[in-house]
Amino acid sequence: MAAITASMVGELRAKTDAPMMECKKALTEADGDMGRAEEILRVKLGNKAGKAASRITAEGVIAIATAGSAGAMIEINCETDFVSKNDSFLAFTKHCADLVATHNPADVAALSALPLAQESFGPTVEDVRKGLIGKIGENVAIRRFKHFSGDTKLATYLHGVRIGVVVQYTGEGDVASTAGKDVAMHVAAMKPVSLSQAQVPAELVEKERRIAAEKAAEDSAAAVAAGKSAQSPEIVAKRVEGSVQKFLKEVSLFNQNFVKNDKQTVEEMLKSAHTEVAGFTMYIVGEGIEKKVDDFAAEVAAQVAAAKGG
């Protein structure tokens, strides 16, 4: 039996980033053979990928890539903000964005099957993902992506790695290019839900109308309780409609005041730049994912109860 030294364990950990004790166990099992120990860890790290699959991944990064006139935006998630800064994780995200831009896979499964090699992991995206799960020690999930192509040009904006925007526009010259980039930045800041008022989802409009009606009813009841006259149904209806119109203006891109010049709307800015925007896509890391909130006190109480029961 070969002697397993601290330097051997350190070398294996540097190669694999696996926990120290796992490295020592692998070296012992491999009788000091570094290559074999690395293979043993690779198997064990792959097993970890399956165990991690159920853990919530609400952190992560957005990446954008272009390939000629095509482009892509992707969100890849992890469990903690710390891992979202990991170089291996960031490299994997960039590779995946490039693959989406160049290959236009139909879905996550198709992307996962594409060839990729990173840090001795491979030969597919899925193999690299599983390898990184073992190396990093957290779940890694490809959540969503979108491929862009066609007659429109693309303007992109990344706010750090947590907000990404792609704007599809038409126009010529530097003025149009600048306008497209400005709109992408504006979308990240103001977060519109549609291009125009007519495109705001009906369920959002109805929700806003319901809230406005309830608020008007409460105000009317409060007025009566204070000895004042209740507002007429006509006035209430006008108030509700006014609230809805205000909401539509606030959430539709073309009607929003432009962030770099609030004296004009986005639509007015685009007209002055002879530029048209055909659509935009915005990704926000973890949007819509329910984050797990640990209750430390409850966890301790449960452990104490379990100990007493034992």
C-alpha positions as CSV (number, residue, x, y, z in Angstrom):
1,M,0.0,0.0,0.0
2,A,1.5,3.3,-1.1
3,A,1.8,6.1,1.4
4,I,-0.6,8.9,0.8
5,T,1.1,12.2,1.5
6,A,-0.4,15.6,2.1
7,S,1.2,16.9,-1.0
8,M,-0.4,14.2,-3.1
9,V,-3.8,15.1,-1.7
10,G,-3.1,18.8,-2.4
11,E,-2.1,18.0,-5.9
12,L,-5.3,16.0,-6.6
13,R,-7.5,18.7,-5.0
14,A,-5.8,21.3,-7.2
15,K,-6.6,19.2,-10.3
16,T,-10.2,18.4,-9.4
17,D,-11.3,21.0,-6.8
18,A,-12.9,18.1,-4.9
19,P,-13.1,18.1,-1.1
20,M,-9.9,17.1,0.7
21,M,-11.3,13.9,2.3
22,E,-12.7,12.8,-1.1
23,C,-9.2,13.2,-2.6
24,K,-7.6,11.2,0.2
25,K,-10.1,8.4,-0.2
26,A,-9.6,8.3,-4.0
27,L,-5.8,8.2,-3.7
28,T,-6.1,5.4,-1.1
29,E,-8.4,3.4,-3.3
30,A,-6.1,4.0,-6.3
31,D,-3.0,3.0,-4.2
32,G,-1.4,6.4,-4.9
33,D,-2.0,6.3,-8.7
34,M,-2.8,10.0,-9.4
35,G,-4.4,9.3,-12.8
36,R,-6.6,6.5,-11.4
37,A,-7.5,8.6,-8.4
38,E,-8.7,11.3,-10.8
39,E,-10.8,8.8,-12.6
40,I,-12.3,7.6,-9.3
41,L,-13.2,11.1,-8.4
42,R,-14.7,11.7,-11.8
43,V,-17.1,8.8,-11.2
44,K,-17.9,10.1,-7.7
45,L,-18.4,13.6,-8.9
46,G,-20.8,12.4,-11.6
47,N,-22.8,10.7,-8.9
48,K,-23.0,14.0,-7.0
49,A,-24.6,15.5,-10.1
50,G,-27.7,13.3,-9.6
51,K,-27.9,14.1,-5.9
52,A,-27.7,17.8,-6.6
53,A,-30.4,17.8,-9.3
54,S,-33.3,18.5,-6.8
55,R,-31.6,21.5,-5.2
56,I,-33.0,24.9,-6.0
57,T,-30.9,27.0,-8.4
58,A,-32.1,30.6,-8.1
59,E,-28.7,32.3,-8.6
60,G,-26.6,32.3,-11.8
61,V,-25.7,34.4,-14.7
62,I,-27.0,35.7,-18.1
63,A,-24.7,35.5,-21.1
64,I,-25.1,36.9,-24.6
65,A,-23.3,35.8,-27.8
66,T,-23.3,36.8,-31.4
67,A,-22.3,34.9,-34.5
68,G,-22.5,37.0,-37.7
69,S,-26.1,38.3,-37.9
70,A,-27.4,35.7,-35.4
71,G,-27.3,36.0,-31.6
72,A,-28.2,34.2,-28.4
73,M,-29.0,34.9,-24.8
74,I,-28.9,32.2,-22.1
75,E,-29.6,31.9,-18.4
76,I,-27.7,29.3,-16.4
77,N,-28.4,28.8,-12.7
78,C,-26.5,27.7,-9.6
79,E,-27.4,27.6,-6.0
80,T,-25.3,30.5,-4.5
81,D,-24.1,33.9,-5.6
82,F,-20.6,32.7,-4.7
83,V,-20.6,30.1,-7.4
84,S,-22.0,32.5,-10.0
85,K,-18.6,34.2,-9.8
86,N,-16.7,30.9,-10.3
87,D,-14.4,31.0,-13.4
88,S,-15.4,27.5,-14.5
89,F,-19.1,28.3,-14.2
90,L,-18.7,31.5,-16.2
91,A,-16.7,29.8,-18.9
92,F,-19.4,27.1,-19.2
93,T,-22.1,29.8,-19.6
94,K,-20.1,31.5,-22.3
95,H,-19.5,28.2,-24.2
96,C,-23.2,27.5,-24.1
97,A,-24.2,31.0,-25.3
98,D,-21.8,30.5,-28.2
99,L,-23.3,27.1,-29.1
100,V,-26.8,28.5,-29.1
101,A,-25.8,31.4,-31.4
102,T,-24.0,29.1,-33.9
103,H,-26.2,25.9,-33.7
104,N,-29.7,27.2,-32.8
105,P,-30.7,24.1,-30.8
106,A,-34.4,23.5,-30.4
107,D,-34.5,23.2,-26.6
108,V,-32.3,22.5,-23.6
109,A,-32.1,18.8,-24.4
110,A,-30.8,19.6,-27.8
111,L,-28.2,22.0,-26.4
112,S,-27.2,19.5,-23.8
113,A,-26.4,17.0,-26.6
114,L,-24.1,19.3,-28.5
115,P,-20.3,18.6,-28.4
116,L,-18.3,20.5,-25.8
117,A,-15.0,19.9,-23.9
118,Q,-14.0,21.9,-20.9
119,E,-11.4,21.2,-18.2
120,S,-11.2,17.5,-19.3
121,F,-15.0,17.2,-19.0
122,G,-16.9,16.2,-22.1
123,P,-17.6,15.2,-24.8
124,T,-21.1,16.9,-24.6
125,V,-22.5,19.9,-22.9
126,E,-24.4,17.6,-20.5
127,D,-21.1,15.8,-19.6
128,V,-19.4,19.1,-18.8
129,R,-22.4,20.3,-16.7
130,K,-22.3,17.1,-14.6
131,G,-18.5,17.4,-14.3
132,L,-18.8,20.9,-13.0
133,I,-21.5,20.0,-10.5
134,G,-19.0,17.6,-9.0
135,K,-16.1,20.0,-9.1
136,I,-18.0,23.0,-7.8
137,G,-20.2,21.1,-5.4
138,E,-23.5,22.8,-6.4
139,N,-26.2,22.1,-8.8
140,V,-25.8,23.7,-12.2
141,A,-28.9,24.1,-14.5
142,I,-29.4,25.4,-18.0
143,R,-32.7,27.2,-17.5
144,R,-33.6,28.9,-20.7
145,F,-32.2,30.5,-23.9
146,K,-33.3,32.3,-27.0
147,H,-31.8,32.4,-30.5
148,F,-32.1,35.5,-32.6
149,S,-31.8,35.7,-36.4
150,G,-33.6,37.3,-39.4
151,D,-33.6,40.6,-41.1
152,T,-33.4,42.8,-38.0
153,K,-30.1,43.9,-36.3
154,L,-29.3,43.1,-32.7
155,A,-28.4,45.5,-29.9
156,T,-27.4,43.9,-26.6
157,Y,-26.9,45.1,-23.0
158,L,-25.7,43.2,-19.9
159,H,-26.1,44.8,-16.5
160,G,-23.4,42.9,-14.8
161,V,-24.3,39.2,-15.2
162,R,-27.8,39.4,-13.7
163,I,-29.8,41.2,-16.3
164,G,-29.6,40.7,-20.1
165,V,-31.4,42.4,-22.9
166,V,-31.5,41.8,-26.6
167,V,-33.2,44.4,-28.9
168,Q,-34.2,43.6,-32.5
169,Y,-34.2,46.8,-34.5
170,T,-33.9,48.2,-38.1
171,G,-32.1,51.3,-39.1
172,E,-28.9,52.5,-40.8
173,G,-25.7,53.9,-39.5
174,D,-24.2,54.8,-36.1
175,V,-27.3,56.7,-35.1
176,A,-29.5,53.7,-35.4
177,S,-26.9,51.5,-33.7
178,T,-26.7,53.9,-30.8
179,A,-30.5,54.1,-30.6
180,G,-30.7,50.3,-30.4
181,K,-28.1,50.1,-27.6
182,D,-29.9,52.9,-25.7
183,V,-33.2,51.0,-25.9
184,A,-31.5,47.9,-24.6
185,M,-30.1,49.8,-21.6
186,H,-33.5,51.5,-21.1
187,V,-35.3,48.1,-21.1
188,A,-32.9,46.8,-18.4
189,A,-33.6,49.9,-16.3
190,M,-37.4,50.3,-16.8
191,K,-38.4,46.7,-17.4
192,P,-41.3,47.2,-19.8
193,V,-43.6,44.2,-20.4
194,S,-44.4,44.9,-24.1
195,L,-43.6,47.2,-27.0
196,S,-46.9,49.0,-27.1
197,Q,-50.0,49.4,-24.9
198,A,-52.0,47.1,-27.2
199,Q,-49.5,44.3,-26.6
200,V,-49.7,44.4,-22.8
201,P,-51.1,41.0,-21.7
202,A,-54.9,41.1,-21.0
203,E,-54.5,39.4,-17.6
204,L,-52.2,42.2,-16.4
205,V,-54.6,44.9,-17.6
206,E,-57.5,43.1,-15.8
207,K,-55.5,42.8,-12.7
208,E,-54.7,46.5,-12.7
209,R,-58.4,47.3,-13.4
210,R,-59.5,45.2,-10.5
211,I,-57.0,46.8,-8.1
212,A,-58.1,50.3,-9.2
213,A,-61.7,49.4,-8.7
214,E,-61.1,48.1,-5.2
215,K,-59.1,51.2,-4.4
216,A,-61.9,53.5,-5.6
217,A,-64.5,51.5,-3.6
218,E,-62.4,51.9,-0.5
219,D,-62.0,55.6,-1.0
220,S,-65.7,56.0,-1.6
221,A,-66.5,54.1,1.6
222,A,-64.0,56.2,3.6
223,A,-65.7,59.4,2.2
224,V,-69.1,58.2,3.4
225,A,-67.8,57.3,6.8
226,A,-66.4,60.8,7.1
227,G,-69.8,62.3,6.3
228,K,-69.0,63.2,2.7
229,S,-70.9,62.2,-0.4
230,A,-70.0,59.0,-2.2
231,Q,-68.6,59.4,-5.6
232,S,-70.9,58.8,-8.5
233,P,-70.5,55.6,-10.6
234,E,-69.4,57.7,-13.5
235,I,-66.6,59.4,-11.5
236,V,-65.5,56.0,-10.1
237,A,-65.4,54.6,-13.7
238,K,-63.2,57.5,-14.9
239,R,-60.8,57.0,-11.9
240,V,-60.5,53.4,-12.7
241,E,-59.9,54.0,-16.4
242,G,-57.4,56.7,-15.6
243,S,-55.4,54.3,-13.4
244,V,-55.4,51.6,-16.1
245,Q,-54.2,54.1,-18.7
246,K,-51.4,55.3,-16.4
247,F,-50.4,51.6,-15.9
248,L,-50.3,50.9,-19.7
249,K,-48.1,54.0,-20.2
250,E,-45.7,52.9,-17.5
251,V,-45.2,49.3,-18.8
252,S,-45.2,49.7,-22.6
253,L,-41.8,50.5,-24.0
254,F,-42.8,53.0,-26.7
255,N,-44.8,55.1,-24.2
256,Q,-42.2,55.2,-21.4
257,N,-40.1,58.3,-20.9
258,F,-36.7,57.7,-22.3
259,V,-34.2,57.2,-19.5
260,K,-31.5,59.4,-21.1
261,N,-34.0,62.2,-21.8
262,D,-37.3,62.2,-19.9
263,K,-38.6,65.0,-22.1
264,Q,-39.3,62.5,-24.8
265,T,-40.8,59.0,-25.0
266,V,-38.9,56.1,-26.3
267,E,-41.1,56.1,-29.4
268,E,-40.2,59.8,-30.0
269,M,-36.5,59.1,-29.6
270,L,-36.6,56.2,-32.1
271,K,-38.4,58.4,-34.7
272,S,-35.8,61.1,-34.4
273,A,-33.1,58.4,-35.0
274,H,-35.0,56.9,-37.9
275,T,-35.0,53.6,-36.1
276,E,-37.7,51.0,-35.5
277,V,-37.7,48.4,-32.8
278,A,-39.4,45.1,-33.7
279,G,-39.0,43.4,-30.3
280,F,-37.0,42.9,-27.2
281,T,-36.2,40.1,-24.8
282,M,-35.1,40.6,-21.2
283,Y,-33.8,37.9,-18.8
284,I,-33.3,38.5,-15.1
285,V,-31.5,35.8,-13.1
286,G,-33.8,33.7,-11.0
287,E,-36.9,35.6,-12.1
288,G,-39.9,33.5,-11.2
289,I,-37.9,30.9,-9.3
290,E,-39.0,30.4,-5.7
291,K,-35.9,30.7,-3.5
292,K,-35.5,28.4,-0.6
293,V,-35.4,30.3,2.8
294,D,-33.7,28.3,5.5
295,D,-35.3,28.5,9.0
296,F,-32.2,28.0,11.1
297,A,-34.2,27.9,14.4
298,A,-36.6,25.3,13.1
299,E,-33.7,23.2,11.8
300,V,-31.9,23.3,15.2
301,A,-35.2,22.4,16.9
302,A,-35.7,19.5,14.6
303,Q,-32.2,18.2,15.2
304,V,-32.7,18.4,19.0
305,A,-36.0,16.6,18.8
306,A,-34.4,13.9,16.6
307,A,-31.5,13.5,19.1
308,K,-34.0,13.1,22.0
309,G,-36.0,10.6,20.1
310,G,-32.8,8.6,19.5
